[in-house]
Amino acid sequence: MASTAKFEVLLTLHNLPPPSFEPSTFAKLPPSEELQQTQTTILEAISELQALVLGPIGMLRSNALMYIDLISLQAVCHFKIAESFAEEASYTQISDKCGLDEPTLRRIMRQCMTNYIFKEHDNMITHTAASKLLSENPMMRAWAAMICEESWPAAARTVDALERWPKSQEPEHTGFALAKNTSVPFFVELGKSATRAKRFADAMSMFESGHGSAISALLKHYPWGAIGKGTVVDVGGSHGSRGIAIAENFPSLHCIVLDLPEVVADGPSKIPSDLKSRVTFAAHDFFTEPPEVVKAADVFLFCRIFHNWSDKYSIKILRSLILALKYGARILISDICLPEPHALPSAL
Ligand SMILES: C[S@@+](CC[C@H](N)C(=O)[O-])C[C@H]1O[C@@H](n2cnc3c(N)ncnc32)[C@H](O)[C@@H]1O
């Protein structure tokens, strides 16, 4: 209770309205550590309370039924339902636009409404905050569609992959390979399609600004200013969102973004003109020797890279870097880790 009251006060201090499902609600919290910590405290309490109130049967049932939410979200992305109307539309109008038959569309949208995506009044549909975000923000759409169409099918086949290739560390022995009927690793498969590669890169950019992003933590928790005039290499840096943030905040740093050729091809178009000379791109396969241009850089950043690779391949990536390391160069890893037991209040 104290945290929810504090959350409201902090929102007011930041000139934000209380949380709501209205389309006019704020989509992102401002980069305030206090707000973020308060939000985390509330969410942990809610999660624990929900599990306790549901009890073990209810909790397991609720976990197992999450797939229903994903089916409807995938349909929303796939049939472009959110962007099919601006303010208000009938099921018939949306059905005509999306090519889904009306009874099926109605079921999908009403299921979404149980998650506060769309709302209905007198048979007319309007947006909530979440559906408005999907309708207006192509990066949000890219992220949701990428998760529903790449990650989710892969997740559903991961246990089959474990059964078929027990103990394998090979990147083509995955749920993704089974789901997509491919014999090549994830990034090679994505690289076959410019559309899927771009959607993945856009999805990566979605959560790279403002509150709670890996970038704000990265900027804050590393002494970038102490490097002085120097070079930072963002290995597997996609379209350069981190490079932009570092260059904006530390004018004496140059950031070189390394990624696969099909990814860096789109990179320069995302860089603001005043940063173009300090955020540059080079195509590179991180299993091979780094290009000359990054040799003798001060910092090599690996953000959300190693979670994609088994230990065997993570070691190969790091070994390939050795030839680019000058004395005193730093390797910085920012990635998702499972917490140690008891590290979080809800991890009993
Ligand atoms: C999970 S994404 C993370 C992107 C970015 N670092 C971020 O945090 O938003 C992994 C990145 O690794 C890149 N990647 C995959 N295989 C690669 C390889 N062999 N060499 C270089 N980059 C690669 C992908 O193209 C993608 O941009």
The ligand as a Tripos MOL2 file, in Angstrom:
@<TRIPOS>MOLECULE
LIG
   27    29     1     0     0
SMALL
NO_CHARGES

@<TRIPOS>ATOM
      1 C1         19.8840  -10.5240  -29.0240 C.3       1 LIG1
      2 S1         20.5400   -9.4680  -30.2630 S.3       1 LIG1
      3 C2         21.2190   -8.1720  -29.2780 C.3       1 LIG1
      4 C3         21.4330   -6.9220  -30.0540 C.3       1 LIG1
      5 C4         22.0150   -5.7670  -29.2500 C.3       1 LIG1
      6 N1         23.3100   -6.0680  -28.6980 N.3       1 LIG1
      7 C5         21.0310   -5.3940  -28.1600 C.2       1 LIG1
      8 O1         21.2800   -5.6580  -26.9820 O.co2     1 LIG1
      9 O2         19.9850   -4.8250  -28.5130 O.co2     1 LIG1
     10 C6         21.9930  -10.3390  -30.8000 C.3       1 LIG1
     11 C7         22.7610   -9.6060  -31.8960 C.3       1 LIG1
     12 O3         23.8890  -10.4300  -32.2680 O.3       1 LIG1
     13 C8         24.0450  -10.3340  -33.6740 C.3       1 LIG1
     14 N2         24.7900  -11.5130  -34.1580 N.ar      1 LIG1
     15 C9         24.3580  -12.7950  -34.2170 C.ar      1 LIG1
     16 N3         25.3120  -13.5940  -34.7100 N.ar      1 LIG1
     17 C10        26.3740  -12.7970  -34.9760 C.ar      1 LIG1
     18 C11        27.6850  -13.0530  -35.4910 C.ar      1 LIG1
     19 N4         28.0760  -14.2940  -35.8420 N.pl3     1 LIG1
     20 N5         28.5280  -12.0150  -35.6090 N.ar      1 LIG1
     21 C12        28.1330  -10.7450  -35.2610 C.ar      1 LIG1
     22 N6         26.9090  -10.4400  -34.7510 N.ar      1 LIG1
     23 C13        26.0430  -11.4670  -34.6200 C.ar      1 LIG1
     24 C14        22.6180  -10.2770  -34.1730 C.3       1 LIG1
     25 O4         22.5290   -9.8120  -35.5030 O.3       1 LIG1
     26 C15        21.9580   -9.3680  -33.1460 C.3       1 LIG1
     27 O5         22.0480   -8.0180  -33.5220 O.3       1 LIG1
@<TRIPOS>BOND
     1     1     2 1
     2     2     3 1
     3     2    10 1
     4     3     4 1
     5     4     5 1
     6     5     6 1
     7     5     7 1
     8     7     8 2
     9     7     9 1
    10    10    11 1
    11    11    12 1
    12    11    26 1
    13    12    13 1
    14    13    14 1
    15    13    24 1
    16    14    15 ar
    17    14    23 ar
    18    15    16 ar
    19    16    17 ar
    20    17    18 ar
    21    17    23 ar
    22    18    19 1
    23    18    20 ar
    24    20    21 ar
    25    21    22 ar
    26    22    23 ar
    27    24    25 1
    28    24    26 1
    29    26    27 1
@<TRIPOS>SUBSTRUCTURE
     1 LIG1         1 GROUP 0 **** ****
